[in-house]
């Protein structure tokens, strides 16, 4: 019998065509948790995006489910502990988003310092009545060139950001769980303790995953070290204490904040909206390039099929699951 697989978002067509060679595929686009609870027992595998929450209450009803394939590098939208307890394999994609997200991080940085998005809103609102309005009315606009860029997190994305920022004439400081001699040699990146990176950088870019250790890693105390500096976040919204961040912006202590991620998503109202000059805000789409999405789709499909073939993919998140349910027990292909 062919496996039955649910895809919970609009995945690119070419990866779907590949999946259909081996499985019966049904699209359930962006279902609520209640909808998932009603349908999940029908499927052997699912492919999900970061917009699809997969909590314990869904997993506990997943009688047939063998694999949850995340169409993302992050997996904090899945209750991995619950999946492991039930012998469900959880996989992620790796590497394919690095270049797209790094490019976006640099774009956010340039837009923040050069006030590009503010200027776009300004001109569309019909406010450009003279050159004097701009030259005398705009506050300080700065170049990225010549700055010290501090990167928190030096995985594949952090390294790709470092290469681009170095090419723009910045000095690279970084903090990571471990030192990265390769990027130190390649771009002259300098490893420093976390607080020293915050203290010495002009621009700090967050490229960390969401873990218990990184929750609110930028808190009220560390925001004090960022006084007069810029902060850019393309990691996860939970890295930043947003209440403390808004306070720092209101008091004029943080010079600017650009982010693609928020503590609670999606966002329709936020205190940050009031700070048009000091912020650049985007709706969690740093990786949404055509090329990256297609690559991610193929990898998510390969991961799912590997599990259903009784293999252990390199991108398996919960490696301890093999002790609870062997690869042979989930094999269907």
Buried (B, 14 or more C-beta within 10 A) or exposed (E): EEBBBBBBBEBBEEBBEBBEEBBBBBEBEEBEEEEBBEBBEBBBBBBBBBBBBBBBBBBBBBEEBBBBBBBBBBBBBBBBEBBBBBBBBBBBBBBBBBBBBBBBBBBBBBBBBBBBBBBEEBEEEEEEEEEEEBEEEEEEEBEBEEBBBBBBBBBBBBBBBBBBBBEBEBBBBBBBEEEBEEBBEBBEBBBBEBEBBBBBBBBBBBBBBBEEEBBBBBBEEBBBBBEEBBBBBBBBBBBBBBEBBBBBBEEEBBBBBBBBBBBEEEBEEBEBEEBBEBBBBBEBEBBBBEEBBBBBBBBBBBBBBBBBBBBBBEBBBBEEBBEEBEBEEBEBE
